[in-house]
Structure formats: C-alpha cells, structure tokens
Amino acid sequence: MRTRHIATIAALALVAAACGGGDDGSSASNGDDSSGTIFVSGSSTVEPISALNAEKFKTDNPNVSITVEGPGTGDGFKKFCAGESDVSDASRPIKDSEAEDCATNGVEYVELQVAVDGLSVVTSTANTAVSCLTFHDLYALVGPESIGFDKWADANDLAAELGGTSGPYPDANLVVTAPGEESGTYDTFVELVIEDLAEQRDQFPASRPDYQASANDNVIIEGISGSDTSLGWVGYAFYIENTDQVKALAVDDGQSGCVTPSAETIADGSYPLARPLYIYVNTTKAEEKAELASFVDFYLGDGLASVGETGYVELDDYSAVLDAWANR
C-alpha cells in the first residue's frame, strides 16, 4: 500500500533532490550541478507526506540527498532544537519547553501547516459489538484510571460513573495498541480526549501505560488487526489505507453526536478529533542551504498534491502559510 511503501522508503533510503526555484512556492528547477543534504525528522503521521515529496523531488533533482524518518513528533523536536535536523514534521504545535530548547541552542524556525488530519479511533473489522465511543467511554477504556482493565467490560462501572453512553461493553478481551509518549498523535489524543476529565478527577493527564505502544503506525495497524476486540488510534491516512484490516469507530465529544472520520468531516471540522499537521523549518539553514529552501518551495507548491495522495486533507487556503514562508 502507498503509505506503507512510503514509510519504508522514509525509514531506509536516502532520497535524492536538488536546489532551484524561488521563495514563491514554485517548483525547483533541474539542478544537476547542485549538491547538498537535507534531514527531515519527526512525526510518523506527517512522514508519508514528506517522504512522498522527497521521492517526487528526486525526479528532477538527483544530486541532493534527503533523509526522511519518523521517530515521533517529540523525538523529532529534540533533534530539530539541537540543530541536528533541517525540517521537523509535527502532528501537534511545538511545546513551550521545546521552543525554549530551540532558543537556547540558537535554532530559529518557521511553523508551516501543510494538512489537516482526523485522529482515527480504530478497531478490528471483526469487532461488531462497538460502533461509537464518547470521550467519556474512551477515558474509561484507555485513561489513567483504566490500568489493569483486561476486558472491555472491566470499564463498565467507570464509564457509567462518568456518563459514558456506549456501555455496557462486551465481556471480551481489551487489546490496546496505540502510539507511545514520543508521538504527537499520543499528545493530541491525551489533550483532546483525556486531559479535561483527568484534571476534573485529580488524575495525571495521560493514557493508561499498560498497552502495546509503538511509534510506527504500521505496527499499530498490525496490532489492531491482530485481535478481534482491539482498540487504538492512528492518523487518518493510516486508517484509510488499511480499511481491509481495521475500521474506524465514530466519536462523540458530547456535543456533535457520533461522527465517523472522513475527508468531508475532517475538512469541515465536524469530526471532533480533527487536528492540523505541520512542518517546522530551520530558517537559518534555509538561508545557508539553497537546496533546503528549494525543497520547501516545492513542498508548498506542487508538493501539496501529496497531502491528498497520502490520505490527508488539504487546507482550503494556503495563503497564510505561503506568507509565513516568504516572510521567514
């Protein structure tokens, strides 16, 4: 599948590209005499977009090597703010502590939103007992008070106390496979679903730690598909590319009703777990390395087609993003 193929390229290969073009978002010119290296690290959710753009950039620009990897948003920012990477893919905005690290190390950057994602709550296609979960249900199943819940039914009492409406849950094994703490997808899930309830109940805002955690979305998909009564969450592109193995559950934030992730519900904001996706670019390096500026020009020009091609949703209007890059 496209996403898995792209992720393999990103993790194992050096992808060639070369400089050219201008700061107006135009495509890079053929630059056979150009050379240099670009290192992109960060979110495994954004990784497919960056990897596909690197692959496309290779076609006309063969002399600059681009490495794309996806260890997670948090790990990516560690490298970026240490000056090790040129571009940081991110499935959440940079944290204040990370921005302070960048400032301490003299790393200046520009934030560029490239897409919209719908964080998708998924289970096995064989699971017919559950179709929609509220935020209260999700807290009861994977929140900080659900440690040791081995079966869905173990969460019944907590869900009822919270006001969850999807119970009683089946007396079936609860096998959770989801992103780990290094992932921006984990951070977003905790922020949107768990944080408010945890604070109201004097709990630390985090998910339960006793589940199979991975920074690799393909590993999460394999874990979800490997159990008939599984539960987890991934970026929308990884769900939509694997609908033969997993299905998305509708989500209710308590106001919207049960909404299933789709390109339409993510774009119009009706899906309650929609979120922005970013790339962060080291602006000092962009001035020093023409090949880096050229790659970002391509990314924000012809490369925006890669957003839809990898299963994510384009912004309605990129003018503010283009202005931010031009005025970096």
Phi, psi and omega in degrees: 000154187305311186297316180294320178298316180296317181297324178294316176302315184296320186281330191245346191240154166264126184254130186274144175202162181219164189277167180148172179083179185236186183275011184263010180088005179287159180290152179290150177277165175293121186230066186298339180270355182277156177208168180146178180226149177226135180240118178247126180224166175130224190301131173287340177289316181279339184311316180301324179293312182294321180293319178294321178294323176295321178296317178294318182299331180299327187303313183257355187224080191274359191251003175246128181271128178242123174258128178238127178224162183226066180284351183124154183300313182298313179295326178296317179294328176301315179291318183296313183284349172269359180081013184275328181248159180268324182228137177243114173287139185214134176259015173204163175293156177297139179281159179302319181295325179289320177298323177295322177297318178299315181297318180300323182266007177072024180266112176261147187210166172235137178267128182230114176283129184246343185196175172237138181239157171241104180302119191255125175275122190233157175215178178293150175297341181278349183277105181255000185277340184229135179233335182214140177231136174276169174303322179296319177298314181297320177299317182295330184271322186227013180276184185292343179264006184254014178302131179089357176286104182268341179236152177305318184295340178298338182269001185300312184295316180295318179297318179296320178297323182280338183100020175297146187245002184263352181278176359288147181278160181290154175276069184226156181301135177258103183250106186260126172230124188201173178297153176268182188293342179282354188264137173294332177294322173297310181302316181294318179299314179297316182297315186280322190258318193259323194304308184298314180295320181298317180293323178297330184256015179057041176249153176289131183287093179200164174279168172300141182274348189267068174213169179283109182256143178209146173274353183261114183296329178292325175295320178297315178301317179296320178294319179295316183287343184277355178227133183294337184238048184274171176203139177185189179210144181213171172294155185301321183298322181288328173292310189292335178278353185228035182292349174281346183246328183226161174231150179271138173270143172293152182234138179238118180274008181095354181231324189270346190081185182281118182235128178268141179293134175206167178303324183287313183288332176288316182295320183271359176081005181284337176282122191289350179249027173289147183205154178279153174241142188229161156237142174248130184243131175291111188286331176295315179294327179295330176284326183278330186243103181300328181293328178291313178300321181295320179295318179292323173305313180296316182304317183270004177247250180300332183292346178295339176298335181293338180300306179291325182293334178263004172100007179259183187244129178285156173289152175293328186215120180260010186298321180293325179293314179296323177295318180298320178290316181296327183262020185299000000 
